[in-house]
Amino acid sequence: MNTAKFCQSCSMPIDDPAMAGTEKDGSPSKEYCKYCYQNGAFTTPNMTLDEMRTVVKTEMEKRHIGQDVISMAVNTLPHLKRWRNGLNY
Ligand SMILES: [Zn+2]
């Protein structure tokens, strides 16, 4: 069984519970990381998919992650729950 979880906003793996975002009641989010989601809301509610692409690319380049991995992550973004329906909130 695959238990790997990825943030449904930025595609970052949430393999450590410390990486998980928080719901309004303080419980850990099952879908979003702590950078994207805190206290039941997105930390950057007005961010667009294009902006998220740029952020993910920039962050991964900073960590010297290979271009093929970066483009895979960027191409995954439109399929994530936050972006899939074209909803930006
Ligand atoms: Zn995230």
PDB file of the backbone (N, CA, C, O) and the ligand in Angstrom, with CONECT records:
HET     ZN  A 101       1
ATOM      1  N   MET A   1       0.838  -1.199   0.000  1.00  0.00           N
ATOM      2  CA  MET A   1       0.000   0.000   0.000  1.00  0.00           C
ATOM      3  C   MET A   1       0.874   1.250   0.000  1.00  0.00           C
ATOM      4  O   MET A   1       1.842   1.368   0.751  1.00  0.00           O
ATOM      5  N   ASN A   2       0.497   2.156  -0.858  1.00  0.00           N
ATOM      6  CA  ASN A   2       1.268   3.389  -0.947  1.00  0.00           C
ATOM      7  C   ASN A   2       0.704   4.443   0.003  1.00  0.00           C
ATOM      8  O   ASN A   2      -0.420   4.911  -0.177  1.00  0.00           O
ATOM      9  N   THR A   3       1.479   4.807   0.999  1.00  0.00           N
ATOM     10  CA  THR A   3       0.998   5.773   1.970  1.00  0.00           C
ATOM     11  C   THR A   3       1.628   7.146   1.769  1.00  0.00           C
ATOM     12  O   THR A   3       1.392   8.069   2.548  1.00  0.00           O
ATOM     13  N   ALA A   4       2.434   7.271   0.714  1.00  0.00           N
ATOM     14  CA  ALA A   4       3.080   8.560   0.475  1.00  0.00           C
ATOM     15  C   ALA A   4       2.024   9.627   0.215  1.00  0.00           C
ATOM     16  O   ALA A   4       1.081   9.413  -0.545  1.00  0.00           O
ATOM     17  N   LYS A   5       2.195  10.764   0.849  1.00  0.00           N
ATOM     18  CA  LYS A   5       1.247  11.845   0.675  1.00  0.00           C
ATOM     19  C   LYS A   5       1.967  13.055   0.101  1.00  0.00           C
ATOM     20  O   LYS A   5       3.124  13.327   0.422  1.00  0.00           O
ATOM     21  N   PHE A   6       1.261  13.765  -0.746  1.00  0.00           N
ATOM     22  CA  PHE A   6       1.823  14.975  -1.319  1.00  0.00           C
ATOM     23  C   PHE A   6       0.870  16.124  -1.063  1.00  0.00           C
ATOM     24  O   PHE A   6      -0.351  15.970  -1.100  1.00  0.00           O
ATOM     25  N   CYS A   7       1.447  17.258  -0.807  1.00  0.00           N
ATOM     26  CA  CYS A   7       0.633  18.451  -0.608  1.00  0.00           C
ATOM     27  C   CYS A   7      -0.204  18.695  -1.859  1.00  0.00           C
ATOM     28  O   CYS A   7       0.326  18.710  -2.970  1.00  0.00           O
ATOM     29  N   GLN A   8      -1.516  18.888  -1.678  1.00  0.00           N
ATOM     30  CA  GLN A   8      -2.411  19.090  -2.818  1.00  0.00           C
ATOM     31  C   GLN A   8      -2.417  20.541  -3.290  1.00  0.00           C
ATOM     32  O   GLN A   8      -3.325  20.979  -3.996  1.00  0.00           O
ATOM     33  N   SER A   9      -1.392  21.268  -2.888  1.00  0.00           N
ATOM     34  CA  SER A   9      -1.252  22.648  -3.355  1.00  0.00           C
ATOM     35  C   SER A   9       0.079  22.850  -4.063  1.00  0.00           C
ATOM     36  O   SER A   9       0.137  23.461  -5.130  1.00  0.00           O
ATOM     37  N   CYS A  10       1.168  22.324  -3.452  1.00  0.00           N
ATOM     38  CA  CYS A  10       2.498  22.582  -4.010  1.00  0.00           C
ATOM     39  C   CYS A  10       3.233  21.303  -4.414  1.00  0.00           C
ATOM     40  O   CYS A  10       4.346  21.381  -4.933  1.00  0.00           O
ATOM     41  N   SER A  11       2.642  20.137  -4.191  1.00  0.00           N
ATOM     42  CA  SER A  11       3.183  18.833  -4.583  1.00  0.00           C
ATOM     43  C   SER A  11       4.368  18.365  -3.744  1.00  0.00           C
ATOM     44  O   SER A  11       5.012  17.370  -4.077  1.00  0.00           O
ATOM     45  N   MET A  12       4.655  19.077  -2.663  1.00  0.00           N
ATOM     46  CA  MET A  12       5.744  18.646  -1.795  1.00  0.00           C
ATOM     47  C   MET A  12       5.321  17.411  -0.999  1.00  0.00           C
ATOM     48  O   MET A  12       4.191  17.346  -0.516  1.00  0.00           O
ATOM     49  N   PRO A  13       6.227  16.422  -0.858  1.00  0.00           N
ATOM     50  CA  PRO A  13       5.855  15.244  -0.061  1.00  0.00           C
ATOM     51  C   PRO A  13       5.629  15.609   1.402  1.00  0.00           C
ATOM     52  O   PRO A  13       6.408  16.355   1.994  1.00  0.00           O
ATOM     53  N   ILE A  14       4.553  15.073   1.976  1.00  0.00           N
ATOM     54  CA  ILE A  14       4.291  15.282   3.412  1.00  0.00           C
ATOM     55  C   ILE A  14       4.560  13.953   4.098  1.00  0.00           C
ATOM     56  O   ILE A  14       3.633  13.317   4.600  1.00  0.00           O
ATOM     57  N   ASP A  15       5.802  13.532   4.128  1.00  0.00           N
ATOM     58  CA  ASP A  15       6.116  12.232   4.715  1.00  0.00           C
ATOM     59  C   ASP A  15       6.326  12.331   6.213  1.00  0.00           C
ATOM     60  O   ASP A  15       6.267  11.330   6.927  1.00  0.00           O
ATOM     61  N   ASP A  16       6.570  13.540   6.685  1.00  0.00           N
ATOM     62  CA  ASP A  16       6.762  13.774   8.113  1.00  0.00           C
ATOM     63  C   ASP A  16       5.537  14.534   8.632  1.00  0.00           C
ATOM     64  O   ASP A  16       5.178  15.568   8.070  1.00  0.00           O
ATOM     65  N   PRO A  17       4.886  14.036   9.704  1.00  0.00           N
ATOM     66  CA  PRO A  17       3.711  14.749  10.230  1.00  0.00           C
ATOM     67  C   PRO A  17       4.015  16.205  10.566  1.00  0.00           C
ATOM     68  O   PRO A  17       3.112  17.042  10.560  1.00  0.00           O
ATOM     69  N   ALA A  18       5.271  16.514  10.859  1.00  0.00           N
ATOM     70  CA  ALA A  18       5.653  17.891  11.169  1.00  0.00           C
ATOM     71  C   ALA A  18       5.528  18.797   9.955  1.00  0.00           C
ATOM     72  O   ALA A  18       5.505  20.020  10.088  1.00  0.00           O
ATOM     73  N   MET A  19       5.449  18.198   8.766  1.00  0.00           N
ATOM     74  CA  MET A  19       5.316  18.968   7.537  1.00  0.00           C
ATOM     75  C   MET A  19       3.871  19.315   7.220  1.00  0.00           C
ATOM     76  O   MET A  19       3.599  20.165   6.373  1.00  0.00           O
ATOM     77  N   ALA A  20       2.945  18.649   7.905  1.00  0.00           N
ATOM     78  CA  ALA A  20       1.534  18.824   7.575  1.00  0.00           C
ATOM     79  C   ALA A  20       1.026  20.191   8.017  1.00  0.00           C
ATOM     80  O   ALA A  20       1.457  20.726   9.039  1.00  0.00           O
ATOM     81  N   GLY A  21       0.104  20.748   7.235  1.00  0.00           N
ATOM     82  CA  GLY A  21      -0.564  21.973   7.639  1.00  0.00           C
ATOM     83  C   GLY A  21      -1.541  21.695   8.762  1.00  0.00           C
ATOM     84  O   GLY A  21      -1.683  20.552   9.198  1.00  0.00           O
ATOM     85  N   THR A  22      -2.219  22.736   9.234  1.00  0.00           N
ATOM     86  CA  THR A  22      -3.149  22.549  10.350  1.00  0.00           C
ATOM     87  C   THR A  22      -4.548  23.024   9.990  1.00  0.00           C
ATOM     88  O   THR A  22      -4.738  24.004   9.270  1.00  0.00           O
ATOM     89  N   GLU A  23      -5.519  22.289  10.521  1.00  0.00           N
ATOM     90  CA  GLU A  23      -6.915  22.694  10.369  1.00  0.00           C
ATOM     91  C   GLU A  23      -7.257  23.722  11.440  1.00  0.00           C
ATOM     92  O   GLU A  23      -6.463  23.998  12.340  1.00  0.00           O
ATOM     93  N   LYS A  24      -8.466  24.285  11.318  1.00  0.00           N
ATOM     94  CA  LYS A  24      -8.907  25.312  12.271  1.00  0.00           C
ATOM     95  C   LYS A  24      -8.804  24.862  13.707  1.00  0.00           C
ATOM     96  O   LYS A  24      -8.447  25.645  14.588  1.00  0.00           O
ATOM     97  N   ASP A  25      -9.123  23.571  13.951  1.00  0.00           N
ATOM     98  CA  ASP A  25      -9.105  23.064  15.320  1.00  0.00           C
ATOM     99  C   ASP A  25      -7.713  22.602  15.752  1.00  0.00           C
ATOM    100  O   ASP A  25      -7.553  22.045  16.838  1.00  0.00           O
ATOM    101  N   GLY A  26      -6.709  22.831  14.905  1.00  0.00           N
ATOM    102  CA  GLY A  26      -5.341  22.489  15.267  1.00  0.00           C
ATOM    103  C   GLY A  26      -4.913  21.090  14.852  1.00  0.00           C
ATOM    104  O   GLY A  26      -3.747  20.727  15.004  1.00  0.00           O
ATOM    105  N   SER A  27      -5.844  20.303  14.331  1.00  0.00           N
ATOM    106  CA  SER A  27      -5.472  18.960  13.892  1.00  0.00           C
ATOM    107  C   SER A  27      -4.689  19.054  12.576  1.00  0.00           C
ATOM    108  O   SER A  27      -4.860  20.004  11.812  1.00  0.00           O
ATOM    109  N   PRO A  28      -3.832  18.062  12.321  1.00  0.00           N
ATOM    110  CA  PRO A  28      -3.020  18.134  11.102  1.00  0.00           C
ATOM    111  C   PRO A  28      -3.858  17.937   9.841  1.00  0.00           C
ATOM    112  O   PRO A  28      -4.768  17.108   9.812  1.00  0.00           O
ATOM    113  N   SER A  29      -3.548  18.692   8.820  1.00  0.00           N
ATOM    114  CA  SER A  29      -4.240  18.546   7.536  1.00  0.00           C
ATOM    115  C   SER A  29      -3.778  17.274   6.852  1.00  0.00           C
ATOM    116  O   SER A  29      -2.597  16.932   6.897  1.00  0.00           O
ATOM    117  N   LYS A  30      -4.705  16.574   6.219  1.00  0.00           N
ATOM    118  CA  LYS A  30      -4.329  15.366   5.489  1.00  0.00           C
ATOM    119  C   LYS A  30      -3.944  15.692   4.056  1.00  0.00           C
ATOM    120  O   LYS A  30      -3.456  14.819   3.338  1.00  0.00           O
ATOM    121  N   GLU A  31      -4.149  16.911   3.631  1.00  0.00           N
ATOM    122  CA  GLU A  31      -3.971  17.222   2.217  1.00  0.00           C
ATOM    123  C   GLU A  31      -2.941  18.289   1.913  1.00  0.00           C
ATOM    124  O   GLU A  31      -2.423  18.353   0.798  1.00  0.00           O
ATOM    125  N   TYR A  32      -2.636  19.132   2.895  1.00  0.00           N
ATOM    126  CA  TYR A  32      -1.761  20.254   2.582  1.00  0.00           C
ATOM    127  C   TYR A  32      -0.596  20.358   3.560  1.00  0.00           C
ATOM    128  O   TYR A  32      -0.702  19.951   4.717  1.00  0.00           O
ATOM    129  N   CYS A  33       0.518  20.910   3.079  1.00  0.00           N
ATOM    130  CA  CYS A  33       1.693  21.078   3.924  1.00  0.00           C
ATOM    131  C   CYS A  33       1.594  22.371   4.739  1.00  0.00           C
ATOM    132  O   CYS A  33       0.717  23.203   4.510  1.00  0.00           O
ATOM    133  N   LYS A  34       2.499  22.512   5.676  1.00  0.00           N
ATOM    134  CA  LYS A  34       2.416  23.657   6.585  1.00  0.00           C
ATOM    135  C   LYS A  34       2.767  24.978   5.903  1.00  0.00           C
ATOM    136  O   LYS A  34       2.424  26.050   6.401  1.00  0.00           O
ATOM    137  N   TYR A  35       3.451  24.895   4.762  1.00  0.00           N
ATOM    138  CA  TYR A  35       3.783  26.137   4.061  1.00  0.00           C
ATOM    139  C   TYR A  35       2.578  26.691   3.317  1.00  0.00           C
ATOM    140  O   TYR A  35       2.452  27.901   3.131  1.00  0.00           O
ATOM    141  N   CYS A  36       1.687  25.788   2.892  1.00  0.00           N
ATOM    142  CA  CYS A  36       0.531  26.205   2.102  1.00  0.00           C
ATOM    143  C   CYS A  36      -0.700  26.468   2.953  1.00  0.00           C
ATOM    144  O   CYS A  36      -1.548  27.278   2.579  1.00  0.00           O
ATOM    145  N   TYR A  37      -0.810  25.793   4.092  1.00  0.00           N
ATOM    146  CA  TYR A  37      -2.099  25.703   4.769  1.00  0.00           C
ATOM    147  C   TYR A  37      -1.925  25.734   6.274  1.00  0.00           C
ATOM    148  O   TYR A  37      -1.266  24.868   6.848  1.00  0.00           O
ATOM    149  N   GLN A  38      -2.518  26.736   6.914  1.00  0.00           N
ATOM    150  CA  GLN A  38      -2.441  26.834   8.373  1.00  0.00           C
ATOM    151  C   GLN A  38      -3.756  27.321   8.936  1.00  0.00           C
ATOM    152  O   GLN A  38      -4.395  28.210   8.371  1.00  0.00           O
ATOM    153  N   ASN A  39      -4.165  26.728  10.068  1.00  0.00           N
ATOM    154  CA  ASN A  39      -5.414  27.096  10.734  1.00  0.00           C
ATOM    155  C   ASN A  39      -6.613  27.050   9.788  1.00  0.00           C
ATOM    156  O   ASN A  39      -7.501  27.900   9.851  1.00  0.00           O
ATOM    157  N   GLY A  40      -6.624  26.048   8.912  1.00  0.00           N
ATOM    158  CA  GLY A  40      -7.791  25.843   8.062  1.00  0.00           C
ATOM    159  C   GLY A  40      -7.860  26.745   6.847  1.00  0.00           C
ATOM    160  O   GLY A  40      -8.904  26.816   6.198  1.00  0.00           O
ATOM    161  N   ALA A  41      -6.770  27.442   6.516  1.00  0.00           N
ATOM    162  CA  ALA A  41      -6.809  28.339   5.354  1.00  0.00           C
ATOM    163  C   ALA A  41      -5.463  28.337   4.641  1.00  0.00           C
ATOM    164  O   ALA A  41      -4.426  28.075   5.250  1.00  0.00           O
ATOM    165  N   PHE A  42      -5.489  28.631   3.353  1.00  0.00           N
ATOM    166  CA  PHE A  42      -4.235  28.742   2.617  1.00  0.00           C
ATOM    167  C   PHE A  42      -3.459  29.963   3.091  1.00  0.00           C
ATOM    168  O   PHE A  42      -4.039  31.017   3.354  1.00  0.00           O
ATOM    169  N   THR A  43      -2.146  29.810   3.196  1.00  0.00           N
ATOM    170  CA  THR A  43      -1.318  30.934   3.627  1.00  0.00           C
ATOM    171  C   THR A  43      -1.227  31.997   2.536  1.00  0.00           C
ATOM    172  O   THR A  43      -0.990  33.172   2.819  1.00  0.00           O
ATOM    173  N   THR A  44      -1.417  31.577   1.292  1.00  0.00           N
ATOM    174  CA  THR A  44      -1.384  32.526   0.176  1.00  0.00           C
ATOM    175  C   THR A  44      -2.661  32.343  -0.647  1.00  0.00           C
ATOM    176  O   THR A  44      -2.624  31.786  -1.744  1.00  0.00           O
ATOM    177  N   PRO A  45      -3.799  32.819  -0.108  1.00  0.00           N
ATOM    178  CA  PRO A  45      -5.100  32.530  -0.738  1.00  0.00           C
ATOM    179  C   PRO A  45      -5.239  33.095  -2.144  1.00  0.00           C
ATOM    180  O   PRO A  45      -6.045  32.593  -2.927  1.00  0.00           O
ATOM    181  N   ASN A  46      -4.480  34.119  -2.478  1.00  0.00           N
ATOM    182  CA  ASN A  46      -4.641  34.734  -3.789  1.00  0.00           C
ATOM    183  C   ASN A  46      -3.666  34.205  -4.829  1.00  0.00           C
ATOM    184  O   ASN A  46      -3.629  34.689  -5.960  1.00  0.00           O
ATOM    185  N   MET A  47      -2.882  33.215  -4.444  1.00  0.00           N
ATOM    186  CA  MET A  47      -1.877  32.709  -5.367  1.00  0.00           C
ATOM    187  C   MET A  47      -2.542  32.011  -6.560  1.00  0.00           C
ATOM    188  O   MET A  47      -3.523  31.285  -6.398  1.00  0.00           O
ATOM    189  N   THR A  48      -2.002  32.237  -7.740  1.00  0.00           N
ATOM    190  CA  THR A  48      -2.507  31.559  -8.931  1.00  0.00           C
ATOM    191  C   THR A  48      -1.637  30.341  -9.217  1.00  0.00           C
ATOM    192  O   THR A  48      -0.556  30.178  -8.653  1.00  0.00           O
ATOM    193  N   LEU A  49      -2.136  29.502 -10.102  1.00  0.00           N
ATOM    194  CA  LEU A  49      -1.374  28.316 -10.482  1.00  0.00           C
ATOM    195  C   LEU A  49      -0.022  28.710 -11.094  1.00  0.00           C
ATOM    196  O   LEU A  49       0.997  28.075 -10.824  1.00  0.00           O
ATOM    197  N   ASP A  50      -0.027  29.745 -11.905  1.00  0.00           N
ATOM    198  CA  ASP A  50       1.230  30.198 -12.514  1.00  0.00           C
ATOM    199  C   ASP A  50       2.240  30.635 -11.458  1.00  0.00           C
ATOM    200  O   ASP A  50       3.430  30.336 -11.558  1.00  0.00           O
ATOM    201  N   GLU A  51       1.747  31.348 -10.445  1.00  0.00           N
ATOM    202  CA  GLU A  51       2.635  31.786  -9.372  1.00  0.00           C
ATOM    203  C   GLU A  51       3.181  30.586  -8.607  1.00  0.00           C
ATOM    204  O   GLU A  51       4.352  30.560  -8.227  1.00  0.00           O
ATOM    205  N   MET A  52       2.320  29.592  -8.384  1.00  0.00           N
ATOM    206  CA  MET A  52       2.771  28.399  -7.678  1.00  0.00           C
ATOM    207  C   MET A  52       3.847  27.674  -8.490  1.00  0.00           C
ATOM    208  O   MET A  52       4.822  27.174  -7.928  1.00  0.00           O
ATOM    209  N   ARG A  53       3.667  27.619  -9.807  1.00  0.00           N
ATOM    210  CA  ARG A  53       4.687  27.009 -10.669  1.00  0.00           C
ATOM    211  C   ARG A  53       6.036  27.677 -10.452  1.00  0.00           C
ATOM    212  O   ARG A  53       7.058  27.005 -10.314  1.00  0.00           O
ATOM    213  N   THR A  54       6.029  28.998 -10.424  1.00  0.00           N
ATOM    214  CA  THR A  54       7.264  29.756 -10.263  1.00  0.00           C
ATOM    215  C   THR A  54       7.892  29.473  -8.901  1.00  0.00           C
ATOM    216  O   THR A  54       9.102  29.272  -8.794  1.00  0.00           O
ATOM    217  N   VAL A  55       7.051  29.460  -7.856  1.00  0.00           N
ATOM    218  CA  VAL A  55       7.560  29.217  -6.505  1.00  0.00           C
ATOM    219  C   VAL A  55       8.199  27.825  -6.420  1.00  0.00           C
ATOM    220  O   VAL A  55       9.308  27.677  -5.907  1.00  0.00           O
ATOM    221  N   VAL A  56       7.499  26.817  -6.921  1.00  0.00           N
ATOM    222  CA  VAL A  56       7.998  25.442  -6.843  1.00  0.00           C
ATOM    223  C   VAL A  56       9.325  25.328  -7.596  1.00  0.00           C
ATOM    224  O   VAL A  56      10.281  24.735  -7.098  1.00  0.00           O
ATOM    225  N   LYS A  57       9.370  25.899  -8.795  1.00  0.00           N
ATOM    226  CA  LYS A  57      10.578  25.849  -9.621  1.00  0.00           C
ATOM    227  C   LYS A  57      11.758  26.538  -8.909  1.00  0.00           C
ATOM    228  O   LYS A  57      12.865  26.002  -8.843  1.00  0.00           O
ATOM    229  N   THR A  58      11.487  27.740  -8.379  1.00  0.00           N
ATOM    230  CA  THR A  58      12.532  28.503  -7.711  1.00  0.00           C
ATOM    231  C   THR A  58      13.060  27.767  -6.488  1.00  0.00           C
ATOM    232  O   THR A  58      14.269  27.668  -6.278  1.00  0.00           O
ATOM    233  N   GLU A  59      12.122  27.244  -5.673  1.00  0.00           N
ATOM    234  CA  GLU A  59      12.526  26.533  -4.464  1.00  0.00           C
ATOM    235  C   GLU A  59      13.352  25.290  -4.792  1.00  0.00           C
ATOM    236  O   GLU A  59      14.346  25.006  -4.125  1.00  0.00           O
ATOM    237  N   MET A  60      12.934  24.552  -5.824  1.00  0.00           N
ATOM    238  CA  MET A  60      13.647  23.325  -6.170  1.00  0.00           C
ATOM    239  C   MET A  60      15.011  23.638  -6.775  1.00  0.00           C
ATOM    240  O   MET A  60      15.979  22.915  -6.539  1.00  0.00           O
ATOM    241  N   GLU A  61      15.086  24.709  -7.551  1.00  0.00           N
ATOM    242  CA  GLU A  61      16.383  25.092  -8.129  1.00  0.00           C
ATOM    243  C   GLU A  61      17.363  25.481  -7.030  1.00  0.00           C
ATOM    244  O   GLU A  61      18.555  25.185  -7.112  1.00  0.00           O
ATOM    245  N   LYS A  62      16.845  26.152  -5.998  1.00  0.00           N
ATOM    246  CA  LYS A  62      17.677  26.526  -4.848  1.00  0.00           C
ATOM    247  C   LYS A  62      18.298  25.291  -4.203  1.00  0.00           C
ATOM    248  O   LYS A  62      19.417  25.331  -3.690  1.00  0.00           O
ATOM    249  N   ARG A  63      17.542  24.194  -4.242  1.00  0.00           N
ATOM    250  CA  ARG A  63      18.028  22.957  -3.614  1.00  0.00           C
ATOM    251  C   ARG A  63      18.780  22.071  -4.597  1.00  0.00           C
ATOM    252  O   ARG A  63      19.094  20.921  -4.292  1.00  0.00           O
ATOM    253  N   HIS A  64      19.063  22.607  -5.770  1.00  0.00           N
ATOM    254  CA  HIS A  64      19.841  21.898  -6.794  1.00  0.00           C
ATOM    255  C   HIS A  64      19.203  20.573  -7.184  1.00  0.00           C
ATOM    256  O   HIS A  64      19.874  19.557  -7.362  1.00  0.00           O
ATOM    257  N   ILE A  65      17.905  20.623  -7.307  1.00  0.00           N
ATOM    258  CA  ILE A  65      17.172  19.441  -7.757  1.00  0.00           C
ATOM    259  C   ILE A  65      17.204  19.424  -9.281  1.00  0.00           C
ATOM    260  O   ILE A  65      17.127  20.474  -9.919  1.00  0.00           O
ATOM    261  N   GLY A  66      17.316  18.229  -9.865  1.00  0.00           N
ATOM    262  CA  GLY A  66      17.446  18.091 -11.318  1.00  0.00           C
ATOM    263  C   GLY A  66      16.265  18.672 -12.079  1.00  0.00           C
ATOM    264  O   GLY A  66      15.131  18.645 -11.601  1.00  0.00           O
ATOM    265  N   GLN A  67      16.542  19.204 -13.281  1.00  0.00           N
ATOM    266  CA  GLN A  67      15.498  19.837 -14.089  1.00  0.00           C
ATOM    267  C   GLN A  67      14.366  18.867 -14.439  1.00  0.00           C
ATOM    268  O   GLN A  67      13.212  19.280 -14.551  1.00  0.00           O
ATOM    269  N   ASP A  68      14.690  17.577 -14.614  1.00  0.00           N
ATOM    270  CA  ASP A  68      13.631  16.628 -14.969  1.00  0.00           C
ATOM    271  C   ASP A  68      12.666  16.445 -13.803  1.00  0.00           C
ATOM    272  O   ASP A  68      11.457  16.319 -13.999  1.00  0.00           O
ATOM    273  N   VAL A  69      13.213  16.432 -12.585  1.00  0.00           N
ATOM    274  CA  VAL A  69      12.365  16.308 -11.396  1.00  0.00           C
ATOM    275  C   VAL A  69      11.533  17.577 -11.230  1.00  0.00           C
ATOM    276  O   VAL A  69      10.355  17.519 -10.876  1.00  0.00           O
ATOM    277  N   ILE A  70      12.159  18.720 -11.490  1.00  0.00           N
ATOM    278  CA  ILE A  70      11.441  19.987 -11.359  1.00  0.00           C
ATOM    279  C   ILE A  70      10.279  20.049 -12.345  1.00  0.00           C
ATOM    280  O   ILE A  70       9.167  20.418 -11.967  1.00  0.00           O
ATOM    281  N   SER A  71      10.524  19.694 -13.596  1.00  0.00           N
ATOM    282  CA  SER A  71       9.431  19.804 -14.559  1.00  0.00           C
ATOM    283  C   SER A  71       8.338  18.797 -14.263  1.00  0.00           C
ATOM    284  O   SER A  71       7.168  19.057 -14.545  1.00  0.00           O
ATOM    285  N   MET A  72       8.699  17.644 -13.696  1.00  0.00           N
ATOM    286  CA  MET A  72       7.682  16.672 -13.305  1.00  0.00           C
ATOM    287  C   MET A  72       6.788  17.258 -12.208  1.00  0.00           C
ATOM    288  O   MET A  72       5.564  17.144 -12.262  1.00  0.00           O
ATOM    289  N   ALA A  73       7.417  17.884 -11.219  1.00  0.00           N
ATOM    290  CA  ALA A  73       6.660  18.488 -10.120  1.00  0.00           C
ATOM    291  C   ALA A  73       5.758  19.599 -10.645  1.00  0.00           C
ATOM    292  O   ALA A  73       4.594  19.702 -10.258  1.00  0.00           O
ATOM    293  N   VAL A  74       6.308  20.432 -11.531  1.00  0.00           N
ATOM    294  CA  VAL A  74       5.531  21.553 -12.071  1.00  0.00           C
ATOM    295  C   VAL A  74       4.353  21.033 -12.897  1.00  0.00           C
ATOM    296  O   VAL A  74       3.262  21.602 -12.853  1.00  0.00           O
ATOM    297  N   ASN A  75       4.574  19.953 -13.649  1.00  0.00           N
ATOM    298  CA  ASN A  75       3.503  19.396 -14.467  1.00  0.00           C
ATOM    299  C   ASN A  75       2.442  18.696 -13.640  1.00  0.00           C
ATOM    300  O   ASN A  75       1.320  18.490 -14.103  1.00  0.00           O
ATOM    301  N   THR A  76       2.799  18.327 -12.401  1.00  0.00           N
ATOM    302  CA  THR A  76       1.847  17.676 -11.501  1.00  0.00           C
ATOM    303  C   THR A  76       0.857  18.689 -10.925  1.00  0.00           C
ATOM    304  O   THR A  76      -0.281  18.345 -10.607  1.00  0.00           O
ATOM    305  N   LEU A  77       1.297  19.925 -10.797  1.00  0.00           N
ATOM    306  CA  LEU A  77       0.508  20.937 -10.086  1.00  0.00           C
ATOM    307  C   LEU A  77      -0.950  21.047 -10.575  1.00  0.00           C
ATOM    308  O   LEU A  77      -1.857  21.072  -9.743  1.00  0.00           O
ATOM    309  N   PRO A  78      -1.204  21.115 -11.889  1.00  0.00           N
ATOM    310  CA  PRO A  78      -2.606  21.290 -12.322  1.00  0.00           C
ATOM    311  C   PRO A  78      -3.516  20.146 -11.917  1.00  0.00           C
ATOM    312  O   PRO A  78      -4.737  20.299 -11.925  1.00  0.00           O
ATOM    313  N   HIS A  79      -2.939  18.992 -11.559  1.00  0.00           N
ATOM    314  CA  HIS A  79      -3.751  17.836 -11.178  1.00  0.00           C
ATOM    315  C   HIS A  79      -4.037  17.790  -9.689  1.00  0.00           C
ATOM    316  O   HIS A  79      -4.837  16.970  -9.236  1.00  0.00           O
ATOM    317  N   LEU A  80      -3.405  18.646  -8.933  1.00  0.00           N
ATOM    318  CA  LEU A  80      -3.603  18.644  -7.490  1.00  0.00           C
ATOM    319  C   LEU A  80      -4.962  19.242  -7.141  1.00  0.00           C
ATOM    320  O   LEU A  80      -5.539  20.016  -7.905  1.00  0.00           O
ATOM    321  N   LYS A  81      -5.454  18.861  -5.963  1.00  0.00           N
ATOM    322  CA  LYS A  81      -6.807  19.236  -5.574  1.00  0.00           C
ATOM    323  C   LYS A  81      -7.038  20.755  -5.605  1.00  0.00           C
ATOM    324  O   LYS A  81      -8.109  21.217  -5.998  1.00  0.00           O
ATOM    325  N   ARG A  82      -6.022  21.525  -5.187  1.00  0.00           N
ATOM    326  CA  ARG A  82      -6.227  22.961  -5.107  1.00  0.00           C
ATOM    327  C   ARG A  82      -6.450  23.586  -6.483  1.00  0.00           C
ATOM    328  O   ARG A  82      -7.152  24.590  -6.604  1.00  0.00           O
ATOM    329  N   TRP A  83      -5.851  22.992  -7.522  1.00  0.00           N
ATOM    330  CA  TRP A  83      -5.860  23.619  -8.846  1.00  0.00           C
ATOM    331  C   TRP A  83      -6.744  22.911  -9.849  1.00  0.00           C
ATOM    332  O   TRP A  83      -7.126  23.481 -10.872  1.00  0.00           O
ATOM    333  N   ARG A  84      -7.070  21.647  -9.545  1.00  0.00           N
ATOM    334  CA  ARG A  84      -7.742  20.776 -10.494  1.00  0.00           C
ATOM    335  C   ARG A  84      -9.032  21.377 -11.040  1.00  0.00           C
ATOM    336  O   ARG A  84      -9.325  21.251 -12.229  1.00  0.00           O
ATOM    337  N   ASN A  85      -9.798  22.028 -10.176  1.00  0.00           N
ATOM    338  CA  ASN A  85     -11.091  22.546 -10.599  1.00  0.00           C
ATOM    339  C   ASN A  85     -11.011  23.989 -11.061  1.00  0.00           C
ATOM    340  O   ASN A  85     -12.032  24.625 -11.323  1.00  0.00           O
ATOM    341  N   GLY A  86      -9.789  24.505 -11.159  1.00  0.00           N
ATOM    342  CA  GLY A  86      -9.644  25.894 -11.547  1.00  0.00           C
ATOM    343  C   GLY A  86     -10.078  26.843 -10.442  1.00  0.00           C
ATOM    344  O   GLY A  86     -10.313  28.026 -10.687  1.00  0.00           O
ATOM    345  N   LEU A  87     -10.184  26.319  -9.218  1.00  0.00           N
ATOM    346  CA  LEU A  87     -10.575  27.162  -8.097  1.00  0.00           C
ATOM    347  C   LEU A  87      -9.322  27.732  -7.456  1.00  0.00           C
ATOM    348  O   LEU A  87      -8.346  27.023  -7.212  1.00  0.00           O
ATOM    349  N   ASN A  88      -9.372  29.004  -7.195  1.00  0.00           N
ATOM    350  CA  ASN A  88      -8.207  29.641  -6.565  1.00  0.00           C
ATOM    351  C   ASN A  88      -8.558  30.190  -5.206  1.00  0.00           C
ATOM    352  O   ASN A  88      -8.575  31.404  -5.007  1.00  0.00           O
ATOM    353  N   TYR A  89      -8.835  29.315  -4.280  1.00  0.00           N
ATOM    354  CA  TYR A  89      -9.026  29.785  -2.928  1.00  0.00           C
ATOM    355  C   TYR A  89      -8.616  28.734  -1.945  1.00  0.00           C
ATOM    356  O   TYR A  89      -8.706  28.950  -0.737  1.00  0.00           O
TER     357      TYR A  89
HETATM  358 ZN    ZN A 101       2.179  22.767   0.070  1.00  0.00          ZN2+
END
